[in-house]
Amino acid sequence: MTIALQFVSSSYESIGINLVPSVVFVMALFFRQEKLKFWSINGQGKIWGLVLSAAGALVLVLWEGPVLLTSRLSNIQATSDGVIGLIMIVVGVLATSFWNIMVKHVTQFYPAELSLSAMMSFFGTIQTAIVTVFVISWSSWELKWEGGLVLVTILLGGIVVTGLSYYVMTWSIKKNGPVFTSAFNPLLVVFSFLLQTFVLGDSAHLGSIVGAVSVIFGLYLILWAKANDMEKKEIVADDSV
């Protein structure tokens, strides 16, 4: 999905990232990793939580203020590069969703999350390096200082994103399932909004505030429903004992 930014705007990628919880939820139902009683309170909480989170993320991306702006999607022409970028985003969303589902199965047989994250990063590095040799020119391998931004980006991506977040996500999927973990994805857009507003000094719009509140409220509904599910499982386990 990173390469897709060369062909389409970040707005597309933000929308794609926030489709992951909905796709994971559908996949989890299909693979019987998640149970949904549609008319129950917990079932309605999960559904409306996902809807509010996705809607809030879309508002953050597509609506800036009290006046509904023309969709940013219309700014991108249907060129061959744009189509390639959209295909990359779709593949990235599906791959991320499948990863969430598969990790749940893998951790049941291989419970060592840290070494599992290390192996995934190792083989991912080999795969990326092989593809890069044939696709990227050798001049692109040269690190440019650019005020230290390149080095900071590499260190942040390696240590925090790959080294820490993948391990935490793997652990979270093992403990609470893929739906619970992917439900936090819309917070990426919220944190981006906060950083742009308070760090970069960008102006805050009504759409950003409404979208952030919607994402947080939707996430709360999902967490509330999942907490009720886990509490019922504990009660059933105690009764069986």
Secondary structure, 3 states (H helix, E strand, C coil): CCHHHHCCCHHHHHHHHCCHHHHHHHHHHHCCCCCCCCCCHHHHHHHHHHHHHHHHHHHHHHCCCCCCCCCHHHHCCCCHHHHHHHHHHHHHHHHHHHHHHHHHHHHHHCCCHHHHHHHHHHHHHHHHHHHHHHHCCHHHHCCCCHHHHHHHHHHHHHHHHHHHHHHHHHHHHHHHCHHHHHCCCCHHHHHHHHHHHHCCCCCCCHHHHHHHHHHHHHHHHHHHHHHHHHHHHHHHHHHHC
